[in-house]
Amino acid sequence: MLLLLAAHASQRAASHRYRAGYDRLSGEVARRTILPPSIRFVTVALGGFRGIVADALWIRASILQQKGRYFELVQLADWITALEPDFPEVWIFHAWNLAYNVSVLFDSPQDRWRWVRHGITLLRDRGIILNPRSPSLFRELGWIFLHKIGSDYDSAHWYYKRSWAREMEPLFPQGRLDCDRLLSVPSDRHRLLADPQVASLVGRIRAAGADPFDAALLKPRSRPPAVDRLLQNDPASAT
C-alpha cells in the first residue's frame, strides 16, 4: 500500500510539472488560467464551440449592465476577452462600454474617471499588447483620448483633463510640461526660415526632391530614403 501511495504521489508530481511547463509554453492555456474553473471546463470541453460560450457571456454582460452590477461586468469582460483575445472588436466593445456607457451612469467625476480610465487601460495595456498590428485598437484608444478627455462633450471633462495631467507630470522634466518652449516656436513659415539651421535643412530637403512642408514627411514610411537620412542626422530636425 505504501509503495502504491508513493508511486501515485510521484506520478501526480510529474503530472503537475508537465502541466506547469505546458502552461508556460502555450499562450492559449496561459490565457485560460484567468478563467474560473467552470468557464475553463466548458471552453476545454466544447473546443471549437468556444464562440458559443463567448456569445452567452456577451448576453450575460448586457444583463449585468442593465442591472447596474458593474463590478461583475468588469470581471465578465475579462473572461470574454480571454475567450477571444485575438478579436479586436471584443476589446473595442468593452473599452467603449466602460468609458462611455458605464461611466455616464455615475454622477461623481471621480467615479466617472475611474471607468473612463479603465477603458483606456483595457485597450492600452491588454488589447493592443495582444494585437499590436490592429489599427482599429489604436484608433479607438486615440478616439477616447480625443473625444472623452480632449473635448467638452462629457460634463466631467475638466476633471478628466486634470486627472490625466497629474498622471503625466512625472514624465516631464521638473514635473511639468515646458509650455514656454512650446510657445516660443515660430508660428509662421517666414519666422521659421529665419533660423539658419532650419533654412539649411529646408534647402537640403528640397535638393533631395521633396517638399519640406509636406505633411506626409511626418510619417517615416512616406519619406524618400534621402530625406529620411537627412532628418535622422541633422540636429535642426530635432528642435
LOPASE-241008 format. One record per atom (N, C-alpha, C, O): residue in three letters; x negated, y, z negated. Coordinates in steps of 0.1 Angstrom, whole numbers, padded with zeros to 4 digits, always signed. Layout:
REM residues N
alaXYZ/...
END
This chain:
REM residues 239
met-0008-0012+0000/met+0000+0000+0000/met-0009+0013+0000/met-0006+0022+0007/leu-0019+0013-0008/leu-0028+0024-0009/leu-0035+0026+0005/leu-0037+0038+0009/leu-0039+0015+0011/leu-0045+0017+0024/leu-0035+0023+0034/leu-0039+0031+0043/leu-0023+0019+0034/leu-0013+0024+0043/leu-0011+0039+0041/leu-0010+0047+0050/leu-0010+0043+0028/leu-0008+0057+0025/leu-0020+0065+0029/leu-0019+0076+0035/ala-0032+0060+0027/ala-0044+0067+0032/ala-0045+0068+0047/ala-0048+0079+0052/ala-0041+0057+0054/ala-0041+0058+0068/ala-0030+0068+0073/ala-0033+0075+0083/his-0019+0068+0066/his-0008+0078+0070/his-0013+0092+0068/his-0011+0101+0077/ala-0019+0095+0057/ala-0024+0108+0054/ala-0035+0112+0064/ala-0035+0124+0069/ser-0043+0103+0068/ser-0054+0106+0078/ser-0048+0110+0091/ser-0052+0119+0098/gln-0038+0101+0095/gln-0032+0104+0108/gln-0024+0117+0108/gln-0024+0124+0118/arg-0017+0120+0097/arg-0010+0133+0096/arg-0019+0145+0097/arg-0016+0154+0103/ala-0031+0144+0090/ala-0040+0155+0090/ala-0046+0157+0105/ala-0047+0168+0109/ala-0048+0146+0111/ala-0053+0147+0125/ala-0043+0153+0134/ala-0046+0161+0143/ser-0030+0149+0132/ser-0019+0154+0140/ser-0018+0169+0138/ser-0016+0177+0147/his-0020+0174+0125/his-0019+0188+0122/his-0030+0196+0129/his-0028+0207+0134/arg-0042+0190+0129/arg-0054+0196+0135/arg-0052+0198+0150/arg-0055+0208+0156/tyr-0047+0187+0156/tyr-0044+0187+0170/tyr-0034+0198+0174/tyr-0035+0205+0184/arg-0023+0198+0166/arg-0012+0208+0169/arg-0017+0222+0167/arg-0014+0231+0175/ala-0026+0224+0157/ala-0031+0238+0155/ala-0040+0242+0166/ala-0039+0254+0171/gly-0048+0233+0171/gly-0057+0236+0183/gly-0048+0239+0195/gly-0052+0248+0203/tyr-0038+0231+0197/tyr-0029+0233+0209/tyr-0022+0247+0208/tyr-0021+0253+0218/asp-0018+0250+0196/asp-0011+0263+0194/asp-0021+0275+0198/asp-0016+0285+0204/arg-0033+0273+0194/arg-0043+0284+0197/arg-0045+0285+0212/arg-0047+0296+0218/leu-0045+0274+0219/leu-0048+0274+0233/leu-0036+0277+0242/leu-0038+0282+0253/ser-0024+0274+0237/ser-0012+0276+0245/ser-0005+0289+0241/ser+0000+0290+0230/gly-0005+0298+0250/gly+0003+0311+0247/gly+0017+0308+0245/gly+0024+0315+0237/glu+0023+0299+0253/glu+0037+0296+0252/glu+0040+0291+0238/glu+0050+0295+0232/val+0033+0281+0233/val+0035+0276+0219/val+0033+0287+0209/val+0040+0287+0199/ala+0023+0295+0211/ala+0020+0306+0201/ala+0032+0315+0200/ala+0035+0320+0190/arg+0038+0318+0212/arg+0050+0327+0211/arg+0061+0321+0204/arg+0069+0328+0197/arg+0062+0307+0205/arg+0074+0301+0198/arg+0072+0301+0183/arg+0082+0300+0175/thr+0060+0303+0178/thr+0058+0303+0163/thr+0064+0314+0156/thr+0066+0313+0144/ile+0068+0325+0163/ile+0075+0336+0156/ile+0090+0333+0155/ile+0097+0341+0149/leu+0095+0323+0162/leu+0109+0320+0161/leu+0113+0312+0149/leu+0104+0304+0144/pro+0125+0313+0144/pro+0129+0305+0133/pro+0130+0290+0137/pro+0131+0288+0149/pro+0129+0281+0128/pro+0129+0266+0132/pro+0141+0262+0141/pro+0139+0254+0150/ser+0153+0268+0138/ser+0165+0264+0145/ser+0163+0268+0160/ser+0167+0260+0169/ile+0159+0280+0162/ile+0157+0285+0176/ile+0146+0278+0183/ile+0147+0274+0195/arg+0135+0275+0176/arg+0124+0268+0181/arg+0128+0254+0186/arg+0124+0250+0197/phe+0136+0247+0178/phe+0141+0234+0181/phe+0149+0234+0194/phe+0147+0226+0203/val+0158+0244+0195/val+0167+0245+0207/val+0159+0248+0219/val+0162+0242+0230/thr+0149+0257+0218/thr+0142+0260+0231/thr+0133+0248+0235/thr+0132+0246+0247/val+0128+0241+0226/val+0120+0229+0230/val+0129+0218+0235/val+0125+0212+0245/ala+0140+0216+0229/ala+0149+0206+0233/ala+0155+0209+0247/ala+0157+0200+0255/leu+0159+0222+0250/leu+0165+0225+0262/leu+0155+0227+0274/leu+0159+0226+0285/gly+0143+0230+0270/gly+0133+0232+0281/gly+0137+0243+0291/gly+0137+0255+0288/gly+0140+0238+0303/gly+0144+0247+0314/gly+0156+0255+0311/gly+0159+0265+0319/phe+0164+0251+0302/phe+0177+0258+0298/phe+0174+0269+0288/phe+0184+0274+0282/arg+0162+0273+0287/arg+0159+0284+0277/arg+0166+0297+0280/arg+0169+0304+0271/gly+0168+0299+0293/gly+0176+0311+0297/gly+0190+0312+0291/gly+0195+0323+0288/ile+0196+0300+0290/ile+0209+0300+0284/ile+0209+0304+0270/ile+0218+0311+0265/val+0198+0299+0262/val+0197+0303+0249/val+0195+0318+0248/val+0201+0325+0239/ala+0187+0324+0257/ala+0184+0338+0257/ala+0197+0346+0259/ala+0200+0356+0253/asp+0205+0341+0268/asp+0218+0347+0271/asp+0227+0347+0259/asp+0234+0357+0256/ala+0227+0336+0252/ala+0235+0335+0240/ala+0231+0346+0229/ala+0239+0352+0222/leu+0217+0347+0228/leu+0212+0357+0219/leu+0215+0371+0223/leu+0217+0380+0215/trp+0216+0374+0236/trp+0219+0387+0241/trp+0234+0390+0236/trp+0236+0401+0232/ile+0243+0381+0238/ile+0256+0383+0233/ile+0257+0385+0218/ile+0264+0394+0214/arg+0249+0378+0211/arg+0249+0380+0196/arg+0243+0394+0193/arg+0248+0400+0184/ala+0233+0398+0201/ala+0228+0411+0198/ala+0238+0422+0200/ala+0239+0432+0192/ser+0247+0421+0210/ser+0257+0431+0212/ser+0267+0431+0201/ser+0272+0442+0197/ile+0270+0419+0196/ile+0280+0418+0184/ile+0274+0425+0172/ile+0281+0432+0165/leu+0261+0422+0169/leu+0254+0428+0158/leu+0254+0443+0159/leu+0256+0450+0149/gln+0252+0448+0171/gln+0251+0463+0173/gln+0265+0469+0170/gln+0266+0479+0163/gln+0276+0463+0174/gln+0289+0468+0172/gln+0293+0468+0157/gln+0300+0476+0152/lys+0287+0458+0150/lys+0290+0457+0135/lys+0281+0466+0127/lys+0282+0466+0115/gly+0271+0472+0133/gly+0261+0480+0126/gly+0251+0473+0118/gly+0245+0478+0109/arg+0248+0460+0122/arg+0238+0452+0114/arg+0225+0454+0122/arg+0220+0445+0129/tyr+0219+0465+0119/tyr+0207+0470+0127/tyr+0195+0462+0125/tyr+0187+0458+0134/phe+0192+0458+0112/phe+0180+0451+0109/phe+0181+0437+0115/phe+0170+0432+0120/glu+0192+0430+0115/glu+0193+0418+0121/glu+0192+0419+0136/glu+0186+0410+0143/leu+0196+0430+0142/leu+0195+0433+0156/leu+0180+0434+0160/leu+0176+0429+0171/val+0172+0440+0152/val+0158+0441+0155/val+0151+0427+0155/val+0143+0424+0164/gln+0155+0419+0145/gln+0150+0406+0144/gln+0154+0397+0157/gln+0146+0390+0162/leu+0166+0399+0160/leu+0172+0392+0172/leu+0164+0396+0185/leu+0162+0388+0193/ala+0161+0409+0186/ala+0154+0414+0197/ala+0140+0408+0198/ala+0135+0404+0209/asp+0134+0405+0186/asp+0121+0399+0186/asp+0122+0384+0192/asp+0113+0380+0199/trp+0133+0378+0188/trp+0135+0364+0193/trp+0137+0364+0208/trp+0131+0355+0215/ile+0145+0373+0213/ile+0148+0373+0227/ile+0135+0376+0235/ile+0133+0370+0246/thr+0127+0386+0231/thr+0115+0389+0238/thr+0105+0378+0237/thr+0097+0376+0246/ala+0106+0370+0226/ala+0097+0358+0225/ala+0102+0347+0235/ala+0094+0340+0240/leu+0115+0346+0238/leu+0120+0336+0247/leu+0117+0340+0261/leu+0114+0332+0270/glu+0117+0353+0264/glu+0115+0358+0278/glu+0105+0369+0278/glu+0108+0380+0282/pro+0092+0367+0273/pro+0082+0377+0272/pro+0077+0383+0286/pro+0072+0394+0286/asp+0079+0375+0296/asp+0074+0379+0309/asp+0084+0386+0318/asp+0082+0388+0330/phe+0096+0389+0312/phe+0107+0395+0319/phe+0107+0410+0314/phe+0113+0413+0304/pro+0102+0420+0322/pro+0101+0434+0317/pro+0115+0439+0313/pro+0115+0448+0304/glu+0125+0435+0320/glu+0138+0441+0317/glu+0143+0438+0303/glu+0150+0446+0297/val+0138+0427+0297/val+0141+0424+0283/val+0135+0435+0274/val+0142+0440+0265/trp+0123+0438+0276/trp+0116+0449+0268/trp+0123+0462+0270/trp+0125+0470+0260/ile+0126+0465+0282/ile+0132+0478+0285/ile+0146+0479+0279/ile+0149+0490+0273/phe+0154+0469+0279/phe+0167+0469+0273/phe+0166+0472+0258/phe+0173+0480+0253/his+0158+0464+0252/his+0157+0466+0237/his+0151+0479+0233/his+0155+0485+0223/ala+0141+0483+0240/ala+0135+0496+0237/ala+0145+0508+0238/ala+0146+0516+0230/trp+0153+0507+0249/trp+0163+0517+0252/trp+0174+0516+0241/trp+0179+0526+0236/asn+0178+0504+0237/asn+0188+0502+0227/asn+0184+0508+0214/asn+0192+0514+0207/leu+0171+0506+0210/leu+0166+0511+0197/leu+0165+0526+0198/leu+0169+0533+0188/ala+0159+0531+0208/ala+0156+0545+0209/ala+0168+0554+0212/ala+0168+0566+0208/tyr+0178+0548+0218/tyr+0190+0556+0222/tyr+0202+0552+0215/tyr+0208+0559+0207/asn+0207+0540+0218/asn+0220+0535+0213/asn+0220+0534+0197/asn+0230+0539+0191/val+0210+0529+0191/val+0210+0527+0177/val+0206+0540+0170/val+0212+0543+0160/ser+0196+0547+0175/ser+0191+0559+0168/ser+0202+0569+0166/ser+0203+0576+0155/val+0211+0571+0176/val+0221+0582+0175/val+0232+0579+0166/val+0241+0587+0163/leu+0233+0566+0161/leu+0243+0563+0151/leu+0240+0568+0137/leu+0248+0567+0128/phe+0228+0573+0135/phe+0224+0579+0122/phe+0224+0594+0123/phe+0221+0600+0133/asp+0227+0600+0112/asp+0227+0615+0111/asp+0214+0621+0107/asp+0210+0632+0111/ser+0206+0613+0099/ser+0194+0618+0094/ser+0183+0618+0105/ser+0181+0608+0111/pro+0176+0629+0107/pro+0165+0629+0117/pro+0154+0619+0113/pro+0148+0613+0122/gln+0152+0617+0100/gln+0142+0607+0096/gln+0146+0593+0101/gln+0138+0585+0106/asp+0159+0590+0099/asp+0163+0576+0103/asp+0163+0575+0118/asp+0160+0565+0124/arg+0167+0586+0125/arg+0167+0586+0140/arg+0153+0583+0145/arg+0151+0575+0154/trp+0143+0591+0139/trp+0130+0590+0144/trp+0124+0575+0142/trp+0117+0570+0150/arg+0128+0569+0131/arg+0123+0556+0128/arg+0127+0546+0140/arg+0119+0538+0144/trp+0139+0547+0144/trp+0144+0539+0155/trp+0138+0543+0169/trp+0135+0534+0177/val+0137+0556+0171/val+0130+0560+0183/val+0116+0555+0184/val+0112+0550+0194/arg+0109+0556+0173/arg+0095+0552+0173/arg+0094+0537+0174/arg+0085+0532+0180/his+0104+0530+0169/his+0103+0515+0170/his+0105+0511+0185/his+0099+0502+0190/gly+0114+0519+0192/gly+0115+0516+0207/gly+0102+0519+0214/gly+0098+0511+0223/ile+0095+0529+0210/ile+0082+0533+0216/ile+0072+0522+0214/ile+0065+0517+0223/thr+0070+0518+0201/thr+0060+0508+0198/thr+0064+0494+0204/thr+0055+0486+0207/leu+0077+0491+0205/leu+0080+0479+0211/leu+0075+0478+0226/leu+0070+0467+0230/leu+0076+0489+0233/leu+0071+0489+0247/leu+0056+0490+0247/leu+0049+0482+0254/arg+0050+0499+0239/arg+0036+0502+0240/arg+0027+0491+0234/arg+0017+0487+0240/asp+0031+0485+0223/asp+0023+0476+0216/asp+0026+0461+0219/asp+0018+0453+0215/arg+0037+0459+0225/arg+0041+0445+0228/arg+0044+0442+0242/arg+0038+0434+0249/gly+0054+0449+0247/gly+0058+0447+0261/gly+0047+0449+0271/gly+0045+0441+0280/ile+0041+0461+0270/ile+0030+0464+0280/ile+0018+0455+0278/ile+0011+0452+0288/ile+0015+0451+0266/ile+0004+0442+0263/ile+0006+0429+0271/ile-0004+0423+0276/leu+0018+0424+0270/leu+0021+0411+0277/leu+0024+0412+0292/leu+0022+0403+0299/asn+0027+0425+0296/asn+0030+0427+0310/asn+0023+0439+0315/asn+0029+0449+0319/pro+0009+0439+0315/pro+0002+0451+0319/pro+0003+0456+0333/pro-0001+0467+0336/arg+0008+0447+0342/arg+0010+0451+0356/arg+0024+0455+0360/arg+0028+0455+0371/ser+0032+0457+0350/ser+0046+0461+0352/ser+0048+0476+0352/ser+0048+0482+0341/pro+0050+0482+0363/pro+0051+0497+0364/pro+0064+0501+0357/pro+0065+0512+0351/ser+0075+0493+0356/ser+0087+0497+0350/ser+0086+0499+0335/ser+0092+0507+0330/leu+0077+0491+0329/leu+0075+0493+0314/leu+0068+0506+0312/leu+0071+0513+0302/phe+0058+0510+0320/phe+0051+0523+0318/phe+0060+0534+0321/phe+0060+0544+0314/arg+0069+0532+0331/arg+0078+0543+0334/arg+0088+0545+0323/arg+0091+0556+0319/glu+0093+0534+0317/glu+0103+0535+0306/glu+0096+0542+0294/glu+0103+0550+0287/leu+0084+0538+0291/leu+0077+0544+0280/leu+0075+0559+0282/leu+0077+0567+0273/gly+0071+0563+0294/gly+0070+0577+0297/gly+0083+0584+0296/gly+0083+0596+0292/trp+0094+0578+0301/trp+0107+0584+0300/trp+0111+0587+0286/trp+0117+0598+0283/ile+0109+0578+0277/ile+0113+0580+0263/ile+0105+0592+0257/ile+0111+0600+0250/phe+0092+0593+0260/phe+0085+0604+0256/phe+0090+0617+0262/phe+0092+0627+0255/leu+0093+0617+0275/leu+0097+0629+0282/leu+0111+0633+0277/leu+0113+0645+0274/his+0120+0624+0277/his+0134+0627+0275/his+0138+0628+0260/his+0145+0637+0256/lys+0133+0619+0253/lys+0137+0618+0239/lys+0129+0628+0230/lys+0135+0634+0221/ile+0116+0629+0233/ile+0108+0638+0224/ile+0105+0651+0231/ile+0106+0662+0225/gly+0102+0651+0244/gly+0098+0663+0251/gly+0109+0673+0254/gly+0107+0685+0254/ser+0121+0668+0256/ser+0133+0676+0259/ser+0141+0680+0247/ser+0137+0676+0236/asp+0152+0686+0249/asp+0161+0690+0238/asp+0175+0683+0238/asp+0184+0689+0233/tyr+0175+0672+0245/tyr+0188+0665+0246/tyr+0193+0659+0233/tyr+0205+0658+0231/asp+0184+0655+0224/asp+0187+0650+0211/asp+0186+0661+0201/asp+0177+0669+0201/ser+0196+0662+0193/ser+0197+0673+0183/ser+0185+0672+0173/ser+0182+0682+0166/ala+0179+0660+0172/ala+0168+0659+0162/ala+0154+0660+0170/ala+0144+0656+0164/his+0154+0666+0181/his+0142+0666+0189/his+0130+0673+0183/his+0119+0670+0184/trp+0133+0684+0175/trp+0122+0691+0168/trp+0116+0683+0158/trp+0104+0683+0156/tyr+0124+0675+0151/tyr+0118+0665+0141/tyr+0109+0655+0148/tyr+0099+0652+0143/tyr+0114+0650+0160/tyr+0105+0641+0167/tyr+0092+0647+0171/tyr+0082+0641+0170/lys+0093+0659+0176/lys+0080+0666+0180/lys+0071+0668+0169/lys+0059+0665+0170/arg+0076+0672+0157/arg+0067+0674+0146/arg+0061+0661+0141/arg+0050+0660+0137/ser+0070+0650+0141/ser+0065+0637+0136/ser+0054+0632+0145/ser+0044+0626+0140/trp+0056+0633+0158/trp+0046+0628+0168/trp+0033+0636+0167/trp+0022+0631+0168/ala+0035+0649+0165/ala+0023+0658+0164/ala+0015+0654+0152/ala+0002+0654+0152/arg+0021+0651+0141/arg+0014+0647+0129/arg+0007+0634+0131/arg-0004+0632+0126/glu+0012+0625+0139/glu+0006+0612+0142/glu-0006+0614+0151/glu-0016+0607+0150/met-0006+0624+0159/met-0016+0627+0169/met-0028+0635+0163/met-0039+0635+0169/glu-0025+0642+0153/glu-0036+0651+0147/glu-0049+0645+0145/glu-0059+0650+0148/pro-0050+0632+0139/pro-0063+0626+0137/pro-0071+0623+0149/pro-0083+0621+0149/leu-0064+0623+0161/leu-0071+0620+0173/leu-0078+0632+0179/leu-0086+0631+0189/phe-0075+0644+0174/phe-0081+0656+0180/phe-0092+0662+0171/phe-0092+0660+0159/pro-0102+0669+0176/pro-0113+0675+0168/pro-0107+0684+0158/pro-0098+0692+0160/gln-0112+0683+0146/gln-0108+0691+0134/gln-0093+0690+0131/gln-0087+0698+0125/gly-0088+0678+0136/gly-0074+0675+0132/gly-0063+0682+0139/gly-0051+0681+0136/arg-0067+0690+0150/arg-0056+0697+0157/arg-0061+0699+0172/arg-0073+0699+0175/leu-0051+0702+0181/leu-0054+0704+0195/leu-0060+0718+0196/leu-0056+0728+0190/asp-0071+0719+0204/asp-0077+0732+0207/asp-0069+0740+0217/asp-0072+0740+0229/cys-0059+0747+0212/cys-0050+0754+0221/cys-0057+0766+0228/cys-0054+0770+0239/asp-0066+0772+0220/asp-0073+0784+0226/asp-0081+0780+0239/asp-0081+0788+0248/arg-0087+0768+0238/arg-0095+0764+0250/arg-0085+0761+0262/arg-0089+0764+0273/leu-0074+0755+0259/leu-0064+0753+0270/leu-0059+0766+0276/leu-0057+0767+0288/leu-0056+0776+0267/leu-0051+0788+0272/leu-0061+0797+0280/leu-0058+0805+0288/ser-0074+0794+0277/ser-0085+0801+0284/ser-0087+0796+0298/ser-0095+0803+0306/val-0081+0785+0302/val-0083+0780+0316/val-0076+0790+0326/val-0065+0794+0323/pro-0083+0793+0337/pro-0077+0803+0346/pro-0064+0798+0351/pro-0062+0786+0354/ser-0055+0807+0353/ser-0041+0803+0356/ser-0039+0805+0371/ser-0028+0801+0376/asp-0048+0810+0379/asp-0046+0811+0394/asp-0059+0807+0401/asp-0070+0806+0395/arg-0058+0804+0414/arg-0069+0799+0421/arg-0080+0809+0423/arg-0092+0805+0422/his-0077+0821+0424/his-0087+0832+0426/his-0097+0832+0414/his-0109+0833+0415/arg-0091+0832+0402/arg-0099+0833+0390/arg-0107+0820+0388/arg-0118+0820+0383/leu-0101+0809+0392/leu-0108+0796+0390/leu-0120+0796+0399/leu-0131+0791+0395/leu-0119+0801+0411/leu-0130+0800+0421/leu-0141+0811+0417/leu-0152+0810+0423/ala-0138+0820+0408/ala-0148+0829+0403/ala-0159+0822+0395/ala-0170+0828+0393/asp-0156+0810+0390/asp-0167+0803+0383/asp-0176+0796+0393/asp-0172+0789+0402/pro-0189+0799+0392/pro-0199+0794+0402/pro-0199+0779+0403/pro-0200+0774+0414/gln-0198+0772+0392/gln-0198+0758+0392/gln-0186+0752+0399/gln-0187+0743+0407/val-0174+0758+0397/val-0162+0754+0403/val-0163+0756+0418/val-0159+0748+0426/ala-0167+0768+0422/ala-0168+0772+0436/ala-0178+0763+0443/ala-0175+0759+0455/ser-0189+0759+0437/ser-0198+0749+0443/ser-0192+0736+0445/ser-0193+0730+0456/leu-0184+0731+0435/leu-0178+0718+0436/leu-0167+0718+0447/leu-0166+0709+0455/val-0159+0729+0448/val-0149+0730+0458/val-0155+0730+0472/val-0149+0724+0481/gly-0166+0737+0474/gly-0173+0737+0487/gly-0177+0723+0491/gly-0176+0719+0502/arg-0183+0715+0481/arg-0187+0702+0485/arg-0176+0692+0488/arg-0177+0683+0496/ile-0165+0694+0481/ile-0153+0686+0483/ile-0148+0689+0497/ile-0144+0679+0505/arg-0147+0701+0501/arg-0143+0705+0515/arg-0153+0699+0525/arg-0149+0695+0536/ala-0166+0700+0522/ala-0176+0694+0531/ala-0174+0679+0533/ala-0178+0674+0543/ala-0168+0673+0523/ala-0166+0658+0524/ala-0153+0655+0531/ala-0149+0643+0533/gly-0146+0666+0536/gly-0134+0664+0544/gly-0121+0663+0536/gly-0112+0657+0541/ala-0121+0668+0524/ala-0109+0667+0516/ala-0104+0681+0511/ala-0113+0690+0511/asp-0092+0682+0508/asp-0086+0695+0503/asp-0088+0694+0488/asp-0082+0686+0481/pro-0096+0703+0482/pro-0099+0702+0467/pro-0086+0705+0459/pro-0086+0702+0447/phe-0076+0711+0465/phe-0064+0714+0457/phe-0052+0705+0460/phe-0041+0708+0457/asp-0056+0694+0467/asp-0046+0684+0470/asp-0043+0676+0457/asp-0052+0670+0451/ala-0031+0675+0453/ala-0027+0668+0440/ala-0031+0653+0441/ala-0032+0647+0431/ala-0032+0648+0453/ala-0035+0633+0454/ala-0049+0630+0449/ala-0051+0619+0445/leu-0058+0640+0448/leu-0071+0638+0443/leu-0071+0634+0428/leu-0081+0629+0423/leu-0060+0637+0421/leu-0059+0634+0407/leu-0058+0619+0405/leu-0060+0614+0394/lys-0054+0612+0416/lys-0053+0597+0415/lys-0066+0591+0420/lys-0068+0592+0432/pro-0073+0584+0412/pro-0086+0578+0417/pro-0084+0569+0429/pro-0093+0569+0438/arg-0073+0562+0431/arg-0072+0553+0442/arg-0069+0561+0455/arg-0070+0555+0466/ser-0065+0573+0454/ser-0062+0581+0466/ser-0074+0589+0471/ser-0073+0596+0481/arg-0085+0590+0463/arg-0096+0598+0467/arg-0105+0591+0477/arg-0107+0579+0476/pro-0110+0598+0487/pro-0121+0593+0495/pro-0133+0589+0487/pro-0136+0596+0477/pro-0140+0579+0490/pro-0152+0575+0482/pro-0162+0586+0480/pro-0167+0587+0469/ala-0164+0594+0490/ala-0174+0605+0488/ala-0169+0615+0478/ala-0177+0620+0470/val-0156+0618+0478/val-0151+0628+0468/val-0151+0621+0454/val-0154+0628+0444/asp-0148+0609+0453/asp-0149+0602+0440/asp-0163+0602+0434/asp-0164+0604+0422/arg-0173+0601+0442/arg-0186+0601+0437/arg-0190+0616+0432/arg-0197+0617+0422/leu-0185+0625+0440/leu-0187+0639+0436/leu-0181+0642+0422/leu-0187+0648+0413/leu-0169+0638+0420/leu-0162+0641+0407/leu-0168+0633+0396/leu-0167+0638+0384/gln-0173+0622+0398/gln-0180+0614+0388/gln-0193+0620+0383/gln-0197+0618+0372/asn-0200+0626+0393/asn-0214+0630+0390/asn-0215+0645+0387/asn-0225+0650+0382/asp-0205+0653+0391/asp-0206+0667+0389/asp-0201+0672+0376/asp-0190+0669+0372/pro-0209+0680+0368/pro-0204+0684+0355/pro-0193+0694+0356/pro-0185+0694+0346/ala-0191+0701+0367/ala-0180+0710+0368/ala-0166+0703+0368/ala-0156+0709+0364/ser-0166+0691+0372/ser-0153+0683+0373/ser-0149+0679+0359/ser-0137+0675+0358/ala-0157+0680+0349/ala-0153+0675+0336/ala-0148+0687+0328/ala-0143+0685+0317/thr-0149+0699+0333/thr-0144+0711+0325/thr-0130+0714+0328/thr-0125+0724+0322/
END
